[in-house]
């Protein structure tokens, strides 16, 4: 829409005067990775129409001896390249298809045991970049007798009730690493597949690498612009509210960026009215 293009142009004009070399970015190699798994996440956007209204995203999990990182490798590549070459940043906004593709890349990053004993989440919502540090809570699992073969590994089914959803996870004892996609972990083997009981979230493995898996990194290309949220539940509540807010209306009616139209009308947010996050154990209302 034109209003968003106007906002982008203003932001880009401002960024042109910023000394990029002075930005505080973080690229820290923590330790060698013992395993790398690429997952496809399928999330339902409207639970009343789950077969047609969903989105698929790719994530990478790198697990080391003490720390793991779960993120979109595609977005990391984009952001790293654009930081080093601002021409690429500007070029993306001139390419509608590329900009659309970039927009739909998942922003969530999950770092387990970083800082030590914590779980750190990076996310973007409410027009801001956020860091949320929470206590590293591991699910309590019930290991069953069910087995199946996934990616050539004999896997065992385990179930848990974790933060508002019931999860099923298939883990591989052959890979004795107690980690998995998103915030799932705590089993005597790597979680290769996981889904909630309603199939609103499904993580499927695309590849598993136990040799030459690279490094576990902590990185942040937007450190100077990131805000801190101390409460996990408050962050989810604010993100949920943002999801149901007409940002176009909010910007134009408030006069942000010098653009104001008091006659603009709110749009219906029904496409996401039945969507919720992996965690649902937070107050949805103020």
C-alpha positions in Angstrom: 0.0 0.0 0.0 1.1 3.6 -0.7 1.1 4.5 3.0 3.6 1.8 3.8 5.8 2.7 0.8 5.8 6.3 2.1 6.9 5.2 5.5 9.7 3.0 4.0 11.0 5.9 1.9 11.2 8.1 5.0 13.0 5.4 7.0 15.4 4.8 4.1 16.1 8.5 3.7 17.0 8.7 7.4 19.1 5.5 7.2 21.1 7.0 4.3 22.7 9.5 6.8 23.5 6.9 9.4 27.1 5.8 9.7 26.6 2.0 9.3 30.1 1.3 10.6 29.1 2.8 13.9 26.2 0.3 14.4 26.6 -2.0 17.3 26.1 -5.4 15.7 27.0 -8.7 17.4 28.5 -11.8 15.7 29.8 -14.1 18.4 30.9 -17.7 17.8 30.2 -19.5 21.0 31.3 -23.1 20.3 31.4 -25.7 17.6 28.0 -27.2 16.7 27.6 -30.9 17.3 24.6 -31.2 15.1 22.6 -29.0 12.6 19.0 -29.7 11.8 16.9 -27.9 9.2 13.2 -27.9 10.0 10.1 -26.8 8.1 7.5 -25.3 10.4 3.9 -25.3 9.3 1.7 -23.0 11.4 -2.0 -22.6 11.0 -3.1 -18.9 10.7 -6.8 -19.5 11.0 -7.9 -22.5 13.1 -11.4 -22.4 11.4 -9.7 -23.0 8.0 -6.5 -25.0 8.8 -6.2 -26.8 5.5 -6.0 -23.6 3.5 -4.8 -20.8 5.8 -1.3 -21.7 7.0 2.3 -20.7 6.5 5.4 -22.7 6.0 8.8 -21.4 7.2 12.3 -22.8 7.3 14.4 -22.9 10.5 17.9 -24.0 11.4 18.9 -25.5 14.8 22.5 -25.6 15.7 23.4 -27.4 19.0 26.7 -27.2 20.8 28.0 -28.7 24.0 26.3 -26.0 26.2 24.3 -23.6 23.9 22.0 -23.9 21.0 20.5 -21.4 18.4 17.3 -21.7 16.5 16.7 -19.2 13.7 15.9 -18.5 10.1 19.2 -19.0 8.2 17.7 -17.2 5.2 17.0 -14.1 7.2 20.4 -14.2 8.8 22.0 -14.3 5.3 19.8 -11.3 4.2 20.6 -9.2 7.3 24.3 -10.0 7.3 24.7 -9.1 3.6 22.7 -5.9 3.9 24.6 -4.7 6.9 27.8 -5.1 5.0 26.5 -3.6 1.8 23.7 -1.0 2.2 23.2 -1.0 -1.6 21.5 -4.4 -1.1 19.3 -2.9 1.6 18.0 -0.2 -0.7 17.8 -2.6 -3.7 15.4 -4.9 -1.8 12.8 -2.1 -1.5 12.9 -1.6 -5.2 12.1 -5.3 -5.8 8.6 -6.0 -4.8 8.9 -9.8 -5.0 12.1 -9.8 -3.0 10.7 -7.5 -0.4 7.6 -9.6 0.0 9.7 -12.7 0.4 11.9 -11.0 3.0 8.8 -9.8 4.9 7.5 -13.3 5.4 10.7 -14.7 6.7 10.3 -15.6 10.4 11.9 -13.1 12.9 11.9 -15.3 15.9 15.3 -16.5 17.3 15.7 -18.8 20.3 19.0 -19.2 22.1 19.0 -21.9 24.8 21.3 -21.5 27.8 22.3 -18.1 26.6 22.8 -16.3 28.9 23.7 -19.2 31.1 20.6 -20.8 32.7 18.3 -18.6 30.6 16.5 -18.8 27.3 16.8 -15.7 25.1 14.3 -14.8 22.4 14.6 -12.2 19.7 11.4 -11.2 18.0 9.8 -8.3 16.1 6.3 -7.0 16.8 4.6 -3.7 17.5 7.0 -1.9 15.1 9.9 -2.7 17.4 12.7 -5.3 17.8 12.6 -7.1 21.2 14.8 -9.2 23.4 13.0 -11.4 26.0 15.1 -13.3 28.5 13.3 -16.0 30.4 14.1 -18.8 32.8 15.0 -21.9 30.9 12.1 -24.1 31.6 12.3 -27.6 30.2 9.2 -29.5 29.4 8.3 -32.6 31.5 7.9 -35.5 29.1 6.1 -38.8 29.1 8.0 -41.3 27.0 5.8 -43.9 25.2 6.4 -47.2 23.5 5.6 -45.9 20.0 8.5 -45.9 17.5 9.0 -44.8 13.9 11.8 -44.1 11.5 12.5 -40.5 10.6 15.4 -39.5 8.3 16.9 -42.9 8.9 16.9 -42.6 12.7 14.8 -44.9 15.0 12.7 -42.4 16.9 10.6 -42.7 20.1 7.4 -40.7 20.8 7.1 -38.5 23.9 4.3 -36.2 25.0 4.1 -33.2 27.2 1.9 -30.3 28.3 3.9 -27.2 27.8 2.7 -23.6 28.2 -0.8 -24.2 27.1 -0.4 -26.8 24.4 0.0 -30.6 24.4 2.9 -31.6 22.3 4.0 -34.8 20.7 7.7 -35.2 19.9 9.7 -37.9 18.1 13.3 -38.0 19.4 16.3 -40.0 18.3 18.3 -41.7 21.1 21.0 -42.4 18.4 21.7 -38.7 18.6 22.2 -38.2 22.4 21.6 -34.5 22.3 18.8 -33.1 24.6 17.5 -30.4 22.3 15.0 -29.8 19.5 13.1 -27.1 17.5 11.8 -23.9 19.1 11.8 -24.2 22.9 11.3 -28.0 23.0 14.1 -30.0 24.7 14.8 -32.2 27.7 14.6 -35.7 26.1 17.4 -38.3 25.9 17.9 -37.7 22.2 17.4 -35.0 19.6 13.8 -34.1 18.7 13.4 -34.5 15.0 9.7 -34.0 14.6 7.2 -32.3 16.9 3.6 -31.0 16.7 0.9 -29.9 19.0 -2.2 -32.0 19.5 -4.3 -29.8 17.2 -1.7 -29.7 14.5 -1.6 -26.0 14.6 2.2 -26.1 14.7 4.2 -28.9 13.0 8.0 -29.1 12.9 9.3 -31.5 10.2 13.0 -32.3 9.7 14.5 -31.6 6.2 18.1 -32.5 6.9 20.3 -33.6 9.8 24.1 -33.0 9.9 26.2 -34.5 12.6 29.6 -33.8 11.0 30.9 -30.4 9.8 27.9 -28.7 11.4 29.6 -25.3 11.7 29.4 -23.2 14.8 26.8 -22.1 17.3 26.6 -18.3 17.0 24.9 -15.6 19.0 24.2 -12.7 16.6 22.2 -9.5 16.4 22.3 -7.2 13.5 19.9 -4.7 15.1 21.4 -4.5 18.6 21.2 -0.7 18.7 17.5 -0.8 18.0 16.4 -3.7 20.2 14.3 -3.2 23.3 14.1 -5.5 26.3 11.0 -7.1 27.7 11.4 -8.8 31.1 8.2 -10.7 31.1 7.6 -13.6 28.7 3.8 -13.5 29.2 3.7 -9.7 28.9 5.7 -10.0 25.6 3.2 -12.6 24.3 0.2 -10.4 25.3 1.7 -7.4 23.6 2.5 -9.4 20.5 -1.1 -10.8 20.4 -2.5 -7.3 20.7 -0.3 -6.1 17.9 -1.5 -9.0 15.7 -5.0 -7.8 16.1 -4.2 -4.1 15.6 -4.6 -2.3 12.3 -1.1 -0.9 12.0 -2.1 1.1 8.9 -4.9 2.8 10.9 -2.6 3.3 14.0 0.1 5.1 11.9 -2.1 7.3 9.8 -4.5 8.3 12.6 -1.6 9.1 15.0 0.3 11.3 12.5 3.5 9.2 12.8 6.2 10.1 10.2 4.2 13.3 9.5 1.4 11.3 7.7 -2.0 11.9 9.2 -5.5 11.2 7.9 -8.2 11.5 10.6 -10.8 10.0 8.3 -9.0 6.7 7.8 -11.2 3.7 8.8 -10.1 0.6 10.7 -9.9 -2.6 8.7 -11.2 -6.0 9.9 -8.5 -8.3 11.3 -10.5 -11.5 10.8 -7.7 -13.4 9.0 -5.8 -13.8 12.3 -8.8 -13.8 14.7 -8.4 -17.5 15.4 -4.6 -17.7 15.4 -2.4 -18.1 18.5 1.2 -18.7 19.3 3.0 -21.9 20.4 2.5 -20.7 23.9 -1.0 -19.9 25.0 -0.6 -19.6 28.7 -0.7 -15.8 28.9 -3.5 -13.2 29.5 -5.0 -12.4 26.1 -6.7 -9.3 27.5 -5.4 -6.4 29.5 
